Amino acid sequence: MGRRKKREAAVLVCILAALMMLAGRYHGKAADLLPVEEAGLIDGLPVGADVQTEGAGTASGAAAELTGKLYAKAAVLLDMDSGRVLYEKNGSEVLPMASTTKIMTCILALEEGDRSSMVTASAYAAGQPKVHLGMQKGMTYQMDDLLYSLMLESHNDSAVAIAEYLGGLGTDLPEPAERSREQSQMAVRAFCDRMTQKAREIGCEHTTFLTPNGLDAAERGPGGEEIVHSTTAEDLALIMRYCATLSPAKEAFLEITRTPSRSFADGDGKRRYTCINHNAFLTMMDGALTGKTGFTNGAGYCYVGALERDGRQFALALLACGWPNHKTWKWSDSRLLFTYGLEHYEYREFMPKVETAPIVVAEGAAGSGNPYEPVSVTVARAENPLPIRLLTAPSEQVTAEVELKKTLEAPVEKGTEVGRISYYLISGDGSRQLLETEVLTAGEDVKRKDFRYIFAFIGKRFLTIADQESSPVS
């Protein structure tokens, strides 16, 4: 009877312990994401510490000096690989852009149109001011030939004929030769609206296209506000980046804009034309890739161009770069900007070291079966973007900042998001730009302690006690 009472007492103690354990279960929610110092980063570095240093560069000083030399009212130099602005002077100021508009006309026509299709000139297209091809109402041209006319000679009538043809497709408008001026304008406006929408898709929030050729234009919006045919230097450089490196029609765009000259005839073979490429910068600097000039009385001289050298690709945009008689200022500014990029920016690989501590799991069931054993999960890196390869100046560096859940509550499923790593580019002036965000996840499943788990532990302890009580005393 004594042994049985001892066993019953042991079972009662175990049951009471289990009930107390269950009564004390943690019911709070897992903590929100916490800064790395609270989350347990183990990399031996303080948050925001310089994890990689490339030396003391002089890009900032050179940029300040460059600003004093540029003629353009607004200028931007862009890394075409990442889309990052490397230099800007009034880069977000909204200004008219003249015939640099035509790079968007061209790329949209290449993406939406058929280069072999025949385009008929309307009276509206034929009436465009110089510079023009000299088309007449009813004349037909192959789309491909008009694209060379557009980009090499910057013909305004070719731009309108292209826009009117594509903007009128799928509508019930008469044939171009039979349209009224208002009907032609309706088709052209539909194409210009698609140009503006394309700019938004590229990331250009401050660009509005009212004409396909870049002639100065303005209108009143629904609220009476003035809407101007305009862009910013940053937006224009982004459009060039898209045309030269991202568009599915990029090869055709480069083929057209790099051609020295093009001869062709109208659809009836009655007139012949020769177009000469007026982008003189193509022969001014090694690596010059493409570009487009522009001028109106309102916009002044403008230029958008791209250069590729030693695996580096730059785009630039210049707005309001002088008025007559300063036609060459845009070439001087282009050379200065591209030289600045070549001298101060190289590709570098960054590998900021980050290590994360396991995260405690409240009410987690240990694999040993012991309900008193602390449980945690390892942190897994789902898609590690390192090393980060980026065109940078010597003074720039990449840092990593980690945020993790302080605790988790069981059950935890493997792959559950538990935090993130944010990678920042730190510039020489201390400003920072978010480059990428990496998701951190739970590395394994963790079950929750329940009655079955605890009673399994109790049963094991009971059998142990019972065995000890049954053992003969030596």
Secondary structure, DSSP 8 states (H G I E B T S, - for coil): -HHHHHHHHHHHHHHHHHHHHHHT---S----EEEHHHHTB-SSS-TT--S-------HHHHHHHHHHH---SEEEEEETTT--EEEEESTT--B--GGGGHHHHHHHHHHHS-TT-EEE--HHHHT--SS-----TT-EEEHHHHHHIIIII--HHHHHHHHHHHHHTTS----GGG--HHHHHHHHHHHHHHHHHHHHHHT-TT-B-S-SS----EEE-TTS-EEESBB-HHHHHHHHHIIIIISTTHHHHHHHHH-SEEEEE-TTSS-EEEEE---GGGGTSTTEEEEEEEEETTTEEEEEEEEEETTEEEEEEEES---TT-TTHHHHHHHHHHHHHHHH-EEEEE-----B--EEEETB--TT--TTS--EE-EEESS---SEEEEE-TT-EEEEEEEEESEEES-B-TT-EEEEEEEEEE-TTS-EEEEEEEEEEESS-B-B--HHHHHHHHHHHHHHHHHHHHS---
